Amino acid sequence: MKFTRRRFVQALGSSGVLLHPVGSTFASNKDKQDEHADKNILFQHGVASGDPLHDRVILWTRISSRRRNQKTVPVNWRIARDPEFDTVVNEGMTFASDIQDFTVKVDAEGLQPGTTYYYQFHAFGADSPVGRTRTLAVGHVDKLRIAFTSCSNFPFGYFNVYRMIAQRNDLDAVLHLGDYIYEYGNGTYGDGTALNRIPQPNAEIITLDDYRTRYAQYRLDPDLQEAHRQHPFITVWDDHETANNAWNNGAENHNPELGEGEWLDRRAAAVKAYYEWIPIRQVDKNDPLKSYRKFRFGNLIDLIMLDTRLYGRDQQVANDLDPALNDPNRKLLGDEQAQWLLDSLDNSKDDDIRWRVLGQQVMFGQLIVAGRVFNVDQWDGYPASRTRVINHLRDNNIDNTIILTGDIHSSWAMDITDNPYDSSQYNTQTGQGSVAVEFVTPAVTSPAIQNEVKADQTAQYLMATNPHMKYVDLFHRGYVLLDIDHERTQAEWYHAESIVEPNNTNQVFAGAFLIQNLSNYLVPSLEISSEKEDAPEPAPHTSSERESESVER
C-alpha cells in the first residue's frame, strides 16, 4: 500500500527592470492617494520577498484586478532603508502581463549585506502595502533567527501559524519546506464547509489556470500575506504543489486514464504557476525544474535547499518488501543534484562555515514501526541515497550538519546515523555514532493524528522503539524556530492553540533541543532563546485603499 498523509493518520520569470530617478513615481505615504487613481488596479494579493542574497532580493506582487482585456500593466517599485521611504536605494519600472498571470517579480540589486529594507509597488496611482525584507550578511555573523514550517491545507483551518511567524520581528528569514498549496477539491482531504474555506476551483487542480486560481485564493489569506509582508521567504516545493506522492515521471494522485492528461503537461503547469506566485529566483532559465540552490549567511550557516520530489526522484516502491527497495541504482535526488549536495558540503567545510543546514521535504531519519519501514515515500524508501550522504559526512569528517524537514504534519527531533537500532553503531545515551541531526516541523494546518490521546500514546511508542528519536508530537500544528550562534543551534517548537478559531495567535512553547558545536547529536534544552535586541522595525500598515471587489482572473 502506498503511503499518503491520510494513511499516516489511519495507520498511526524574472521581469526586465528600467531604472528611474528616485522618488519620480511614488507619492509620499503621508499624502492622500491620487483621487484619479484607476480603481480597477489593486494589490489584493499583497506583497512578498524571497531568495535573499547579500546584494539583492526578489520582490513580488500581483496586479489583482485590471481593465478587461488588458495584456500588460506598468508597475513601479522602490526599496528603501526605512519604512517612510526617506532613503530610497533603488527604484524601477517593470510590467505585469497575462503571460505571467499578472504577477510581478523584480530582482532588486545594489543592496547592502545584512541589512533590512522596505519596499513597495505602485500602479496607476495606487500604492501596494509596504513590505519588509532583509539581505544575507557577509563576514562574521554572531547570531541568526530563522523560522520554518510547511503543509498549509486551506480547508483544514485558518493560517494562524503564518500570523505567529509574522509577529516575530527579529527573524532573518522564513523557510517553507513544501506543500504551500494542496491540489484536492473540497472533501477529498479536508472539508472547509464549516469554516467557509472551500478550495477554488472546487475540484482537483490539473491545468495551469487551475493552479493559478488555487494560488490566488491562498494568497488572499491575510495571515499568509502578513508573513510574506514581514519576512523574506526561502521555499522549496513538495508533492502537493503538483500531485500527491509525486516523483519525476508521475504521481500517485495523477491518473491519465481518468482524463487528467499527461503528467509532464501537468507538472509543467504546476511548476510555472509556482514560479509566478512564489518569490523564488529561477536557478536555470532553461530548466525550470531545477530548484535546488544554496544561501550563505556570512560565516555562520550555509543553507542548502534540496528538491527531494521532482528533479531526480525515481518512482516509489510499493512497500518495504519490494526487492527494489535496496537497489543501489534507485535515487531520490538524481545523480546531478546528489553530487551537487556532496560538493556543497565539502565547500562549506573548506570555507570554514560553522553550520551546514539542509532544507528539504521528506524525513531523512529512519522510521520503523512494528519492525517495518513505515513510509517508503521518504528517505527510508531510498536507503542507498541516504547511505551515500551519511557516508560522505562521516568519511570526510564534516561536522555540524542539520537537516530540516516538512511533509509529515508533526514535530520530530532525532539523531542521524547509519543504523540507530544497532547499539554497537549508535549509543542513544551519549549520541556516539550520530553524524548529523534532524528537525521536523509541524504543519500550518494539515493534520497528523487528530485524537490527542492516541497521538500522545503513539508518540511515546515511537520514541521507545526508535532510539534516535528524542522528541515526537503527532497532534499539534505550528512551526520551528532556529536560534543559531557559533556555539550551538537550538530548535524550538511552537504549537498553535487553535487553527479553527480565526485570528487566534496564542502559541505554546512545546520544547527545545540543541546541537553543540562539533557534537553532531541532540540534547534537550531547558531555556527559551532570547530575541534579538536590535530587531528591525516591522513593515507598517498603510491606509492604502483595499477594495473588496472580486478578483478578475
Secondary structure, DSSP 8 states (H G I E B T S, - for coil): ----HHHHHHH------EE--TTSS---TTS---TT--TT---TT-EEEE---SS-EEEEEE--S--TT--EEEEEEEEESSTT-SSEEEEEEEEEEGGGTTEEEEEE-S--TT-EEEEEEEETTEE---EEEE----S---EEEEEEEB---GGG---HHHHHHHT-TT-SEEEE-S-SS----TTTS---TTTT---SSSS---SHHHHHHHHHHHTT-HHHHHHHHHSEEEE---STTT-TTEETTEETT--GGGTT--HHHHHHHHHHHHHHHS----S-TT-TT---EEEEETTTEEEEE--SSSSS-----SSTTSGGGG-TT--SS-HHHHHHHHHHHHHHHHTT-SEEEEE-SS--S--EETTEE--TTSGGG-HHHHHHHHHHHHHTT---EEEEE-SSSSEEEEEE-S-TT-TTT--TTT-TT--EEEEE--BSS--S-SSHHHHHHHHHHHHHH-TTEEEEESS--EEEEEEEESSEEEEEEEEES-SSSTT---EEEEEEEEEETTT-SEEE--S-----TT-------------------
